Amino acid sequence: MSKLVIRGGKPLCGTVSVQGSKNAVLPILAASILCTKGVTVIHNCPDLDDVTITVKILRFLGARVKRDGHTITVDARSKIKHRIPKRLMQKLRSSIIFMGAITARNHRAKISAPGGCKLGARPIDLHKDALRALACDITEKRGYIYVNGKNRRSSEITLRFPSVGATENILLTSCMTGGVTVLHNAACEPEIVDLANFLNAMGASITGAGTPDITVTGVPELHGTVYTVMPDRIVAITYLCCAAVTGGNIYLSNTVPDHLETALSYLAQCGCLVEAEDSRIHLSAPKRLTALAEIETSPYPGFPTDAQSLFLALLSTAKGTSIICERIFESRFKTADELSRMGADIKIKKDIATIYGKERLSGAQVSACDLRGGAAMVIAALAAEGTTEIDNVCYIDRGYEALEKNLQALGASVKRI
Ligand code: EPZ
């Protein structure tokens, strides 16, 4: 089991290029099995454990997959299996997106509940209800979900909550279903737009992605394409927080500033100078950040729940008292306990964290509780006095490519042991 060892206190300076988006590439890879004419060539795929598992699922299903650096080529022209074994399903949350993709391709699917970071209850009722609304028959037996989509048809669906995954499953299931499917209260996250753009590049007809109302007109088949995955917006926020907490001065390249609007405005309110131009962001931080009165996580374009742990760490050393309300996932404050080991003063009451900023944190032995919680510990460690050892690094590796190499290039003292 590897650990990250970080000696804190150095301001991060320099340029970092942001990797391709994990949460965009995973549904895009699942969607690639819908292509029966030609192959799909997907550029800017980050080198992450979750991508490796998704490639394993594609190969299990019978697709021929070639991975060459950051480019993945999927040839799904021959027969694709309709089932995924539990051992693969349970390795990540986004395996649930194969439910829609396999149903669209094979008119039936056999999958189990997905895995993923433990952020509290992560039900899949919205995914199942959505497929039922498309006239798919769903039964469950011995831990497996059986989808019969032989009689599926287009429909008008209103999601009770704008779930990212359920929206993706609806796009996948409906894009080759005859007629017009209209989805209301859809998730508006940029990753939804990226999936819709990819499907449209393969010949699908999807309009309105990025708004709460999406219209999908079914087409008989999809063809090959060449596509470049969007930059990862949470990784971008992570590097900005690393610089902000250390009084640093960094430039991000390969990013989409519009995707980060809420987080950028909070970083500016903390006292950072933030400048965005085209695909670049410049952040210059003061010696000590100022607290934020109140942040609340909400679906896009609100403040992302995935950046909540990052700001928990960031605000631990800000001057004054900050409040963060977590409205999306019920157990996403576990990282507060780990930050406390480093001297942070955070009180949690239900879904509200009150952060009393301390001038300095001190190095300690801590754990990554989940992917973003792990990144939060890195942010805290970079700001702390002394050395911090972070274990459970496998969580961080699910979402960050070459993290220590990038941080070292920015002047941080980080090594993996
Ligand atoms: C996606 O998860 C992301 N994962 C998450 O990223 C992200 O935190 C989340 O969206 C919210 O932005 C991927 O894209 C692979 P949801 P997803 O369905 O699709 C409830 C990261 O760190 N819900 O929008 O699982 C659910 O419990 C991660 O990269 C239901 O009640 O998120 C939660 O409270 C972790 N029933 C809320 O909706 C359902 O059937 C949002 O979930 C589905 C969801």
Boltz pocket constraint, residues with backbone or C-beta under 6 A from the ligand:
constraints:
  - pocket:
      binder: B
      contacts: [[A, 22], [A, 23], [A, 24], [A, 26], [A, 93], [A, 94], [A, 117], [A, 121], [A, 122], [A, 123], [A, 124], [A, 125], [A, 126], [A, 127], [A, 128], [A, 161], [A, 162], [A, 163], [A, 164], [A, 165], [A, 166], [A, 187], [A, 304], [A, 305], [A, 306], [A, 327], [A, 328], [A, 329], [A, 330], [A, 371], [A, 372], [A, 399]]
      max_distance: 6.0
